[in-house]
C-alpha cells in the first residue's frame, strides 16, 4: 500500500465505526444483551486476566485496543484491573464513556489508533482486543506495536471470529437462512458495511481458520501462542437467536493468546 493511501483508508474505516456506534450495542453478537451473555463474557475475561477482586490476584495494567463501546475494558475494570481503552472512533469512545458512567467503572478512555496505541513502551501487563483483528489493515505491524507496549512476558489476547468451511449442504442451508433473515428485516450481515475497496485491504477478513492470526502473532515476535474456540460464548449468544438466525450465522469466535518474550533476543 502506498503511504498516501493509508490515511484515506483509515478514515473510511473510522467513519464506518462512527456511523455504527449508536446501534452497536443493540446488535446480536455485538452488544452483550442478556444476563447469561454477561456471565459468559465475565467468565472469559477472568480466565484471561484473572479476577483481581480477590486479594491474592494481581491488579494488571491492561490496554483494550479497538475498544469500541468498551465491553472488554469495562469487564476487566469490573474484575479489578487498571484499564485503558483506545479507539479511533470518537463516537464509539463516547458510547463507552456513557457505559462507564452508568456502571460506575473507571476506565481511561483515549482516542487513538489500535495499530499504534498512545501508550508508553513496556508499560502494560496485557493487551486485549475484541472484534478488532479482522478490521486491521496491517495486523502484523499492529501486533508488533502491542508487543512493544508490553512488559517482558506480557500477554496479548485477541478475540475474533472465523467462518469455518462448510459442506455443500451446510452452505445451502446457510444461504437460504440468510435470505429468510434478510426478508424478515433482521440484521443479516456479520460485518460493518465497508466499501469493497476497503474490504480488499483487510488481510484477516473472512478467514476460514485461525492459522492466519497465529502467523500474525508469531511474525510480531510473540511466544507461547495458543488458540481455542469460544464455544460457550457462541452457544449462549446463539441461544437468543431464532432457528433461521442461527442457521445463517456461520461466524465462530476464537481466542488467540501470546506472550511477549521475557528476554531480548
C-alpha positions as CSV (number, residue, x, y, z in Angstrom):
1,X,0.0,0.0,0.0
2,X,1.3,3.5,-0.8
3,X,1.8,5.7,2.2
4,X,-0.5,8.3,0.9
5,X,-3.4,5.7,0.7
6,X,-3.2,4.8,4.4
7,X,-4.8,8.0,5.9
8,X,-7.8,7.7,3.4
9,X,-8.2,4.0,4.1
10,X,-8.1,4.6,7.9
11,X,-10.5,7.5,7.6
12,X,-13.0,5.3,5.8
13,X,-12.8,2.6,8.4
14,X,-13.1,5.1,11.3
15,X,-16.2,6.6,9.6
16,X,-17.9,3.2,9.3
17,X,-17.5,2.7,13.1
18,X,-18.6,6.2,13.8
19,X,-21.8,5.5,11.9
20,X,-22.4,2.3,13.7
21,X,-21.7,3.4,17.2
22,X,-25.3,4.3,18.2
23,X,-26.7,0.9,17.3
24,X,-23.7,-1.3,18.0
25,X,-24.7,-2.5,21.5
26,X,-28.2,-3.4,20.3
27,X,-27.0,-5.8,17.6
28,X,-27.0,-9.5,18.5
29,X,-23.4,-10.9,18.9
30,X,-22.1,-7.4,19.0
31,X,-23.6,-6.0,22.2
32,X,-23.9,-8.1,25.3
33,X,-27.6,-8.1,25.6
34,X,-28.6,-10.7,28.2
35,X,-27.6,-11.8,31.7
36,X,-26.2,-15.2,30.6
37,X,-24.1,-13.4,27.9
38,X,-22.7,-11.1,30.6
39,X,-21.9,-14.0,32.8
40,X,-20.1,-15.9,30.0
41,X,-18.1,-12.8,28.9
42,X,-17.1,-12.1,32.6
43,X,-16.0,-15.7,33.0
44,X,-13.9,-15.5,29.8
45,X,-12.2,-12.2,30.7
46,X,-11.5,-13.6,34.2
47,X,-9.9,-16.6,32.7
48,X,-7.7,-14.4,30.5
49,X,-6.7,-11.8,33.1
50,X,-7.6,-13.2,36.5
51,X,-10.1,-11.8,38.9
52,X,-8.2,-9.1,40.8
53,X,-11.2,-8.5,43.2
54,X,-9.7,-11.4,45.1
55,X,-6.8,-10.3,47.3
56,X,-4.3,-12.9,46.1
57,X,-4.6,-11.9,42.4
58,X,-2.5,-9.1,40.9
59,X,-4.1,-5.9,39.5
60,X,-2.9,-5.7,35.9
61,X,-2.2,-2.7,33.7
62,X,-4.5,-3.6,30.7
63,X,-4.9,-2.0,27.3
64,X,-8.1,-2.7,25.3
65,X,-7.2,-1.8,21.7
66,X,-10.1,-1.0,19.4
67,X,-12.3,-0.9,22.5
68,X,-15.5,0.1,20.7
69,X,-18.2,0.6,23.2
70,X,-15.9,-0.8,25.9
71,X,-17.2,-4.4,26.5
72,X,-13.7,-5.9,27.3
73,X,-12.4,-2.7,29.1
74,X,-15.4,-2.5,31.4
75,X,-15.4,-6.2,32.2
76,X,-11.7,-6.0,33.0
77,X,-12.3,-3.0,35.2
78,X,-15.1,-4.8,37.0
79,X,-12.6,-7.6,37.7
80,X,-10.3,-5.0,39.4
81,X,-7.8,-4.2,36.8
82,X,-6.4,-0.8,35.7
83,X,-7.6,-0.4,32.2
84,X,-7.0,1.9,29.2
85,X,-9.5,1.8,26.3
86,X,-8.3,3.1,22.9
87,X,-10.3,3.6,19.7
88,X,-10.1,5.8,16.7
89,X,-13.9,6.3,16.6
90,X,-14.9,9.3,18.8
91,X,-18.5,8.1,18.8
92,X,-17.5,4.7,20.0
93,X,-15.5,6.3,22.8
94,X,-18.4,8.5,23.7
95,X,-20.6,5.4,23.9
96,X,-18.0,3.7,26.1
97,X,-17.8,6.7,28.4
98,X,-21.6,6.7,28.8
99,X,-21.4,3.0,29.8
100,X,-18.6,3.8,32.2
101,X,-20.7,6.5,33.9
102,X,-23.8,4.2,34.1
103,X,-21.8,1.3,35.6
104,X,-19.6,3.4,37.9
105,X,-16.5,1.7,36.5
106,X,-13.3,3.7,36.0
107,X,-11.5,3.3,32.6
108,X,-9.0,5.7,31.0
109,X,-10.6,6.2,27.6
110,X,-8.4,7.6,24.8
111,X,-8.8,8.4,21.1
112,X,-6.1,6.6,19.3
113,X,-5.1,4.1,16.7
114,X,-5.1,0.4,17.7
115,X,-2.3,-0.1,15.3
116,X,-0.1,2.5,17.1
117,X,-1.7,2.9,20.6
118,X,-0.9,6.1,22.6
119,X,0.7,4.2,25.5
120,X,4.4,4.2,26.5
121,X,6.6,1.3,25.7
122,X,6.9,-1.6,28.2
123,X,4.1,-0.1,30.4
124,X,1.5,-2.9,30.2
125,X,0.8,-6.3,31.6
126,X,-1.8,-7.2,28.9
127,X,-3.2,-6.0,25.6
128,X,-6.6,-7.3,24.7
129,X,-9.0,-6.9,21.8
130,X,-12.5,-7.9,20.7
131,X,-13.8,-7.8,17.2
132,X,-10.7,-5.9,16.0
133,X,-8.4,-8.2,14.2
134,X,-10.5,-8.5,11.1
135,X,-10.5,-4.8,10.6
136,X,-6.8,-4.2,10.8
137,X,-5.1,-3.1,7.6
138,X,-1.7,-4.3,8.8
139,X,-2.2,-6.8,11.6
140,X,1.5,-7.8,11.9
141,X,2.5,-4.1,12.4
142,X,-0.3,-3.7,14.9
143,X,0.7,-6.8,16.9
144,X,4.3,-5.6,16.9
145,X,3.2,-2.3,18.3
146,X,1.3,-4.1,21.1
147,X,4.3,-6.2,21.9
148,X,6.5,-3.1,22.4
149,X,3.9,-1.7,24.8
150,X,4.1,-4.9,26.9
151,X,6.5,-5.6,29.7
152,X,8.6,-8.7,29.3
153,X,6.4,-11.8,29.5
154,X,3.2,-9.6,29.0
155,X,0.1,-11.1,27.5
156,X,-1.7,-10.4,24.2
157,X,-5.2,-11.8,23.9
158,X,-7.2,-11.5,20.6
159,X,-10.9,-12.3,20.5
160,X,-12.3,-12.5,17.0
161,X,-14.0,-15.0,14.6
162,X,-13.7,-17.2,11.6
163,X,-16.0,-18.7,9.0
164,X,-15.3,-22.4,9.1
165,X,-15.5,-24.3,5.8
166,X,-18.9,-25.9,5.2
167,X,-20.2,-28.8,3.2
168,X,-22.4,-28.1,0.2
169,X,-25.5,-29.0,2.2
170,X,-24.4,-26.6,5.0
171,X,-23.8,-23.8,2.6
172,X,-27.2,-24.3,1.0
173,X,-28.9,-24.2,4.4
174,X,-26.9,-21.1,5.5
175,X,-27.6,-19.1,2.3
176,X,-31.3,-20.0,2.4
177,X,-31.5,-19.0,6.1
178,X,-29.7,-15.7,5.3
179,X,-32.2,-14.8,2.7
180,X,-35.0,-15.6,5.1
181,X,-33.5,-13.5,7.9
182,X,-33.0,-10.6,5.4
183,X,-36.5,-10.9,4.2
184,X,-37.8,-10.6,7.7
185,X,-35.8,-7.4,8.2
186,X,-33.3,-8.8,10.8
187,X,-29.7,-7.9,10.8
188,X,-28.1,-10.4,8.4
189,X,-24.6,-9.1,7.9
190,X,-21.7,-10.2,10.1
191,X,-19.5,-7.2,9.4
192,X,-20.0,-3.5,9.4
193,X,-20.6,-2.0,6.0
194,X,-17.3,-1.1,4.3
195,X,-16.7,-0.2,0.7
196,X,-15.4,-3.0,-1.4
197,X,-12.0,-1.2,-1.9
198,X,-11.6,-1.1,1.9
199,X,-12.5,-4.8,2.4
200,X,-9.9,-5.7,-0.2
201,X,-7.2,-4.2,2.1
202,X,-8.1,-6.2,5.2
203,X,-5.9,-9.4,5.4
204,X,-7.9,-11.1,8.2
205,X,-11.4,-10.5,6.7
206,X,-13.4,-13.8,6.3
207,X,-10.8,-16.2,7.5
208,X,-11.8,-19.9,7.5
209,X,-9.3,-21.0,10.1
210,X,-7.2,-19.5,12.9
211,X,-3.9,-20.1,11.1
212,X,-3.6,-16.5,10.0
213,X,-3.9,-15.0,13.4
214,X,-1.3,-17.5,14.7
215,X,1.0,-16.4,11.9
216,X,0.4,-12.7,12.7
217,X,1.3,-13.2,16.4
218,X,4.4,-15.3,15.5
219,X,5.7,-12.8,13.0
220,X,5.1,-10.0,15.6
221,X,7.5,-11.8,17.9
222,X,5.1,-13.4,20.4
223,X,5.9,-16.7,22.1
224,X,3.8,-19.5,23.6
225,X,0.9,-18.8,21.2
226,X,-2.3,-20.7,21.9
227,X,-5.7,-20.7,20.2
228,X,-9.0,-22.1,21.3
229,X,-12.6,-21.8,20.1
230,X,-15.0,-19.9,22.3
231,X,-17.8,-22.5,22.2
232,X,-19.5,-21.3,25.4
233,X,-19.9,-17.7,24.1
234,X,-21.2,-19.0,20.7
235,X,-23.8,-21.2,22.4
236,X,-25.0,-18.6,24.8
237,X,-25.3,-15.9,22.2
238,X,-27.0,-18.2,19.6
239,X,-29.4,-19.4,22.2
240,X,-31.1,-16.0,21.9
241,X,-31.4,-16.3,18.1
242,X,-34.2,-17.9,16.0
243,X,-33.5,-21.1,14.1
244,X,-33.1,-19.1,10.9
245,X,-30.7,-16.7,12.5
246,X,-28.6,-19.5,13.9
247,X,-28.5,-21.3,10.6
248,X,-27.5,-18.1,8.8
249,X,-24.8,-17.2,11.4
250,X,-21.6,-19.0,10.3
251,X,-19.3,-16.9,12.4
252,X,-17.5,-18.7,15.2
253,X,-15.4,-17.0,17.8
254,X,-11.8,-17.8,18.9
255,X,-9.3,-16.6,21.5
256,X,-5.7,-16.3,20.4
257,X,-3.1,-15.6,23.1
258,X,0.7,-15.0,23.0
259,X,3.4,-13.8,25.4
260,X,6.0,-11.1,24.8
261,X,9.5,-12.5,25.2
262,X,10.9,-12.4,28.7
263,X,14.4,-11.7,27.4
264,X,15.6,-9.7,24.4
265,X,16.8,-11.9,21.5
